[in-house]
Amino acid sequence: MNTPDQPIANDPVLLRQDKDHICTLTLNRPDKFNSLSEELLGALQKAFDDLAGDKNVRAIILAGNGRAFCAGHDLKEMRANPDIAYYKMLFKKCSAVMMSMIRLPQPVIARVHSVATAAGCQLVANADMAVAASDASFGTSGINVGLFCMTPGVALSRNVNRKNSFEMLFTGDIITAERALEMGLVNRVVPADDLDTTIDRFARSITGKSAAAVAAGKKVFYHQLEQNIEEAYDYAAEEMACNMMFPDAGEGIDAFIGKRKPVWQDT
């Protein structure tokens, strides 16, 4: 999947490929380490908006071309626009992209083949799942240039425990893939040659499930995390009762009782 670092003229900054109900979105600024320019953020937002209503897609893979997964925001572009209104717009735009990922009905799996720093690490933390190559690395390194990774910290602190996320944010140190696995930032670490096979296995496991149940489950998963435990149980019980009324739930339970494979009605 990874391409040479020099882009082809007029190549889009974001590539999309759909196959077998799986959509792969590939960050395509290899010469800029896939840094999140305004154009790339806009392309991601449009892709997520389109995918939100695409019932043919059941899982999404987020990847990067070139030597890096994503090195964060485009610092040269940011320094070329030294204006508070511009910066507020830029970070709100980035935050909207991150929230759109969470609100997608389809699970998003980050394919981290190499470096993921600052807002690139935020993309990994913000994804629903992540698989990393053994030589990938991660960091929230903004503090090293006097810019605290505040928005990446939102996603990071909701994936990694408080002391580990604090350490990453305040030291700016780069961590290995194995350390990211220990901290819960990624689901698996595999040799680079096994990266696509592992991600494909996760994606196909998801696409084989009821799309209606997956979408409902993702919505409830993130909403209940922001509630206290009593509110979360009340909310989850209400939503699970509604889920029981889905045609797919009836079909799935009947198939289990009848020892047969379910035929989902939402294909």
SERO-741119 format. One record per residue (C-alpha): residue number from 1; residue in three letters; x, y, z. Coordinates in steps of 0.1 Angstrom, whole numbers. Last residue first. Example, Ala and Ser with C-alpha at 12.3 -4.5 7.8 and 13.67 -1.06 7.14 Angstrom:
# residues 2
+-----+------+-------+-------+-------+
!  nr ! rest !    px !    py !    pz !
+-----+------+-------+-------+-------+
!   2 !  SER !   137 !   -11 !    71 !
!   1 !  ALA !   123 !   -45 !    78 !
+-----+------+-------+-------+-------+
END
This chain:
# residues 267
+-----+------+-------+-------+-------+
!  nr ! rest !    px !    py !    pz !
+-----+------+-------+-------+-------+
! 267 !  THR !  -275 !   -61 !    34 !
! 266 !  ASP !  -299 !   -51 !    62 !
! 265 !  GLN !  -318 !   -84 !    64 !
! 264 !  TRP !  -290 !  -105 !    78 !
! 263 !  VAL !  -291 !  -142 !    70 !
! 262 !  PRO !  -279 !  -160 !   101 !
! 261 !  LYS !  -258 !  -192 !    98 !
! 260 !  ARG !  -275 !  -222 !   113 !
! 259 !  LYS !  -277 !  -239 !   146 !
! 258 !  GLY !  -315 !  -235 !   150 !
! 257 !  ILE !  -311 !  -217 !   183 !
! 256 !  PHE !  -283 !  -195 !   169 !
! 255 !  ALA !  -303 !  -189 !   137 !
! 254 !  ASP !  -334 !  -178 !   157 !
! 253 !  ILE !  -312 !  -155 !   178 !
! 252 !  GLY !  -297 !  -139 !   147 !
! 251 !  GLU !  -330 !  -136 !   128 !
! 250 !  GLY !  -347 !  -119 !   158 !
! 249 !  ALA !  -318 !   -96 !   163 !
! 248 !  ASP !  -316 !   -89 !   125 !
! 247 !  PRO !  -353 !   -78 !   125 !
! 246 !  PHE !  -344 !   -52 !   151 !
! 245 !  MET !  -368 !   -53 !   181 !
! 244 !  MET !  -341 !   -66 !   204 !
! 243 !  ASN !  -320 !   -35 !   195 !
! 242 !  CYS !  -348 !   -13 !   211 !
! 241 !  ALA !  -344 !   -33 !   243 !
! 240 !  MET !  -307 !   -28 !   241 !
! 239 !  GLU !  -311 !     9 !   237 !
! 238 !  GLU !  -332 !    12 !   268 !
! 237 !  ALA !  -309 !   -10 !   288 !
! 236 !  ALA !  -278 !    10 !   276 !
! 235 !  TYR !  -294 !    43 !   286 !
! 234 !  ASP !  -303 !    31 !   321 !
! 233 !  TYR !  -270 !    14 !   326 !
! 232 !  ALA !  -251 !    45 !   314 !
! 231 !  GLU !  -271 !    68 !   337 !
! 230 !  GLU !  -262 !    46 !   367 !
! 229 !  ILE !  -225 !    44 !   356 !
! 228 !  ASN !  -220 !    81 !   351 !
! 227 !  GLN !  -223 !    92 !   314 !
! 226 !  GLU !  -196 !   101 !   289 !
! 225 !  LEU !  -186 !    65 !   282 !
! 224 !  GLN !  -223 !    57 !   276 !
! 223 !  HIS !  -224 !    78 !   244 !
! 222 !  TYR !  -193 !    62 !   229 !
! 221 !  PHE !  -205 !    26 !   232 !
! 220 !  VAL !  -241 !    34 !   225 !
! 219 !  LYS !  -234 !    49 !   190 !
! 218 !  LYS !  -210 !    21 !   182 !
! 217 !  GLY !  -235 !    -6 !   193 !
! 216 !  ALA !  -263 !     9 !   172 !
! 215 !  ALA !  -241 !     9 !   141 !
! 214 !  VAL !  -229 !   -26 !   147 !
! 213 !  ALA !  -264 !   -39 !   154 !
! 212 !  ALA !  -277 !   -24 !   121 !
! 211 !  ALA !  -247 !   -37 !   102 !
! 210 !  SER !  -254 !   -72 !   114 !
! 209 !  LYS !  -220 !   -90 !   116 !
! 208 !  GLY !  -199 !  -104 !    87 !
! 207 !  THR !  -186 !   -69 !    79 !
! 206 !  ILE !  -171 !   -67 !   114 !
! 205 !  SER !  -152 !  -100 !   111 !
! 204 !  ARG !  -141 !   -90 !    77 !
! 203 !  ALA !  -126 !   -58 !    90 !
! 202 !  PHE !  -107 !   -75 !   118 !
! 201 !  ARG !   -93 !  -102 !    95 !
! 200 !  ASP !   -84 !   -75 !    69 !
! 199 !  ILE !   -65 !   -56 !    96 !
! 198 !  THR !   -44 !   -87 !   104 !
! 197 !  THR !   -37 !   -96 !    68 !
! 196 !  ASP !   -28 !   -60 !    60 !
! 195 !  LEU !    -3 !   -57 !    88 !
! 194 !  ASP !    13 !   -92 !    84 !
! 193 !  ASP !    43 !   -81 !    63 !
! 192 !  ALA !    49 !   -52 !    87 !
! 191 !  PRO !    53 !   -76 !   116 !
! 190 !  VAL !    24 !   -73 !   140 !
! 189 !  VAL !    13 !   -50 !   169 !
! 188 !  ARG !   -23 !   -53 !   179 !
! 187 !  ASN !   -51 !   -33 !   195 !
! 186 !  VAL !   -34 !     1 !   196 !
! 185 !  LEU !   -33 !    29 !   222 !
! 184 !  GLY !   -39 !     5 !   251 !
! 183 !  MET !    -8 !    14 !   270 !
! 182 !  GLU !    10 !   -19 !   265 !
! 181 !  LEU !     2 !   -18 !   228 !
! 180 !  ALA !    16 !    17 !   225 !
! 179 !  ARG !    48 !     4 !   243 !
! 178 !  GLU !    50 !   -23 !   217 !
! 177 !  ALA !    46 !     2 !   189 !
! 176 !  THR !    75 !    22 !   203 !
! 175 !  ILE !    72 !    56 !   220 !
! 174 !  ILE !    83 !    91 !   209 !
! 173 !  ASP !    88 !   115 !   238 !
! 172 !  GLY !    68 !   147 !   239 !
! 171 !  THR !    75 !   149 !   276 !
! 170 !  PHE !    42 !   166 !   286 !
! 169 !  LEU !    17 !   149 !   263 !
! 168 !  MET !    32 !   114 !   264 !
! 167 !  GLU !    36 !   115 !   302 !
! 166 !  PHE !     1 !   129 !   307 !
! 165 !  SER !   -13 !   101 !   285 !
! 164 !  ASN !     5 !    75 !   306 !
! 163 !  LYS !    -5 !    90 !   339 !
! 162 !  ARG !   -42 !    94 !   329 !
! 161 !  ASN !   -48 !    60 !   314 !
! 160 !  VAL !   -48 !    57 !   276 !
! 159 !  ASN !   -78 !    58 !   253 !
! 158 !  ARG !   -98 !    88 !   265 !
! 157 !  SER !   -67 !   107 !   274 !
! 156 !  LEU !   -53 !   102 !   239 !
! 155 !  ALA !   -85 !   115 !   221 !
! 154 !  VAL !   -87 !   148 !   241 !
! 153 !  GLY !   -49 !   150 !   242 !
! 152 !  PRO !   -47 !   153 !   204 !
! 151 !  THR !   -67 !   185 !   208 !
! 150 !  MET !   -43 !   199 !   234 !
! 149 !  CYS !   -10 !   188 !   219 !
! 148 !  PHE !    10 !   216 !   236 !
! 147 !  LEU !    28 !   239 !   211 !
! 146 !  GLY !    62 !   250 !   222 !
! 145 !  VAL !    82 !   230 !   197 !
! 144 !  ASN !    89 !   200 !   219 !
! 143 !  ILE !    54 !   203 !   234 !
! 142 !  GLY !    40 !   194 !   200 !
! 141 !  SER !    54 !   159 !   203 !
! 140 !  THR !    24 !   138 !   210 !
! 139 !  GLY !    41 !   106 !   200 !
! 138 !  PHE !    39 !    73 !   182 !
! 137 !  SER !    61 !    48 !   165 !
! 136 !  ALA !    57 !    20 !   139 !
! 135 !  ASP !    84 !    -6 !   137 !
! 134 !  SER !    62 !   -35 !   148 !
! 133 !  ALA !    35 !   -25 !   124 !
! 132 !  ALA !     4 !   -11 !   141 !
! 131 !  VAL !   -32 !   -21 !   142 !
! 130 !  ALA !   -58 !     3 !   155 !
! 129 !  MET !   -94 !     2 !   165 !
! 128 !  ASP !  -122 !    27 !   169 !
! 127 !  ALA !  -101 !    55 !   155 !
! 126 !  ASN !   -97 !    85 !   177 !
! 125 !  ALA !   -64 !    73 !   193 !
! 124 !  VAL !   -50 !    66 !   159 !
! 123 !  LEU !   -62 !   100 !   144 !
! 122 !  GLN !   -48 !   117 !   175 !
! 121 !  CYS !   -14 !   101 !   169 !
! 120 !  GLY !   -15 !   117 !   135 !
! 119 !  ALA !   -26 !   150 !   152 !
! 118 !  ALA !     7 !   149 !   172 !
! 117 !  THR !    28 !   119 !   158 !
! 116 !  ALA !    21 !    87 !   139 !
! 115 !  VAL !    52 !    73 !   123 !
! 114 !  SER !    51 !    40 !   105 !
! 113 !  HIS !    26 !    13 !    92 !
! 112 !  VAL !    -3 !    24 !   113 !
! 111 !  ARG !   -35 !    10 !    97 !
! 110 !  ALA !   -63 !    27 !   117 !
! 109 !  ILE !   -96 !     8 !   119 !
! 108 !  VAL !  -128 !    27 !   117 !
! 107 !  PRO !  -161 !    11 !   128 !
! 106 !  GLN !  -191 !    20 !   106 !
! 105 !  PRO !  -220 !    41 !   119 !
! 104 !  LEU !  -198 !    72 !   117 !
! 103 !  ARG !  -203 !    94 !   148 !
! 102 !  ILE !  -168 !    88 !   161 !
! 101 !  MET !  -151 !    96 !   128 !
! 100 !  SER !  -173 !   127 !   125 !
!  99 !  MET !  -161 !   138 !   159 !
!  98 !  MET !  -125 !   137 !   147 !
!  97 !  VAL !  -133 !   156 !   115 !
!  96 !  ALA !  -151 !   182 !   135 !
!  95 !  SER !  -121 !   186 !   158 !
!  94 !  CYS !   -98 !   192 !   128 !
!  93 !  LYS !  -121 !   219 !   115 !
!  92 !  LYS !  -123 !   235 !   149 !
!  91 !  PHE !   -85 !   234 !   150 !
!  90 !  LEU !   -83 !   251 !   117 !
!  89 !  MET !  -109 !   278 !   123 !
!  88 !  LYS !   -94 !   287 !   157 !
!  87 !  TYR !   -60 !   289 !   140 !
!  86 !  TYR !   -73 !   312 !   113 !
!  85 !  ALA !   -91 !   335 !   137 !
!  84 !  ILE !   -59 !   337 !   158 !
!  83 !  ASP !   -38 !   348 !   128 !
!  82 !  PRO !    -3 !   337 !   118 !
!  81 !  ASN !   -12 !   321 !    85 !
!  80 !  ALA !    21 !   310 !    69 !
!  79 !  ARG !    31 !   294 !   102 !
!  78 !  MET !     1 !   271 !   100 !
!  77 !  GLU !     9 !   260 !    64 !
!  76 !  LYS !    45 !   253 !    74 !
!  75 !  LEU !    33 !   233 !   105 !
!  74 !  ASP !    11 !   210 !    84 !
!  73 !  HIS !    -7 !   192 !   113 !
!  72 !  GLY !     3 !   158 !   125 !
!  71 !  ALA !    30 !   135 !   112 !
!  70 !  CYS !     7 !   110 !    97 !
!  69 !  PHE !    12 !    73 !    87 !
!  68 !  ALA !    47 !    81 !    77 !
!  67 !  ARG !    72 !    69 !    51 !
!  66 !  GLY !    48 !    69 !    21 !
!  65 !  ASN !    11 !    65 !    19 !
!  64 !  GLY !   -12 !    65 !    49 !
!  63 !  ALA !   -41 !    43 !    61 !
!  62 !  LEU !   -76 !    46 !    76 !
!  61 !  ILE !   -96 !    14 !    72 !
!  60 !  ILE !  -134 !    16 !    72 !
!  59 !  ALA !  -160 !   -11 !    79 !
!  58 !  ARG !  -196 !   -18 !    68 !
!  57 !  VAL !  -197 !     1 !    35 !
!  56 !  ASN !  -227 !    -6 !    13 !
!  55 !  LYS !  -250 !    15 !    35 !
!  54 !  ASP !  -232 !    47 !    26 !
!  53 !  GLY !  -249 !    75 !    45 !
!  52 !  ALA !  -221 !    81 !    70 !
!  51 !  LEU !  -196 !    73 !    43 !
!  50 !  ASP !  -203 !   105 !    24 !
!  49 !  ASP !  -199 !   127 !    54 !
!  48 !  PHE !  -167 !   108 !    64 !
!  47 !  ALA !  -153 !   113 !    29 !
!  46 !  LYS !  -162 !   150 !    29 !
!  45 !  GLN !  -146 !   155 !    63 !
!  44 !  LEU !  -114 !   137 !    52 !
!  43 !  ALA !  -111 !   158 !    21 !
!  42 !  GLY !  -115 !   190 !    41 !
!  41 !  LEU !   -89 !   178 !    65 !
!  40 !  LEU !   -66 !   170 !    36 !
!  39 !  GLU !   -71 !   205 !    20 !
!  38 !  GLU !   -66 !   223 !    53 !
!  37 !  SER !   -33 !   204 !    56 !
!  36 !  LEU !   -31 !   174 !    79 !
!  35 !  SER !     5 !   161 !    75 !
!  34 !  ASN !     7 !   130 !    53 !
!  33 !  PHE !    45 !   129 !    58 !
!  32 !  LYS !    47 !   160 !    35 !
!  31 !  ASP !    62 !   141 !     5 !
!  30 !  PRO !    37 !   113 !    12 !
!  29 !  ARG !     6 !   136 !    10 !
!  28 !  ASN !   -19 !   108 !     2 !
!  27 !  LEU !   -38 !    98 !    34 !
!  26 !  THR !   -55 !    66 !    24 !
!  25 !  LEU !   -91 !    58 !    30 !
!  24 !  THR !  -100 !    21 !    26 !
!  23 !  CYS !  -136 !    12 !    24 !
!  22 !  ILE !  -147 !   -23 !    33 !
!  21 !  HIS !  -181 !   -37 !    20 !
!  20 !  ASP !  -162 !   -63 !    -2 !
!  19 !  LYS !  -140 !   -37 !   -18 !
!  18 !  ASP !  -141 !     1 !   -18 !
!  17 !  GLN !  -110 !    23 !   -24 !
!  16 !  ARG !  -106 !    59 !   -15 !
!  15 !  LEU !   -76 !    82 !   -19 !
!  14 !  LEU !   -70 !   114 !     0 !
!  13 !  VAL !   -47 !   142 !   -11 !
!  12 !  PRO !   -58 !   137 !   -47 !
!  11 !  ASP !   -30 !   132 !   -72 !
!  10 !  ASN !   -26 !   162 !   -94 !
!   9 !  ALA !    11 !   155 !  -101 !
!   8 !  ILE !    22 !   121 !   -88 !
!   7 !  PRO !    34 !   123 !   -52 !
!   6 !  GLN !    71 !   118 !   -43 !
!   5 !  ASP !    75 !    98 !   -12 !
!   4 !  PRO !    72 !    64 !   -29 !
!   3 !  THR !    41 !    44 !   -22 !
!   2 !  ASN !    28 !    24 !     8 !
!   1 !  MET !     0 !     0 !     0 !
+-----+------+-------+-------+-------+
END
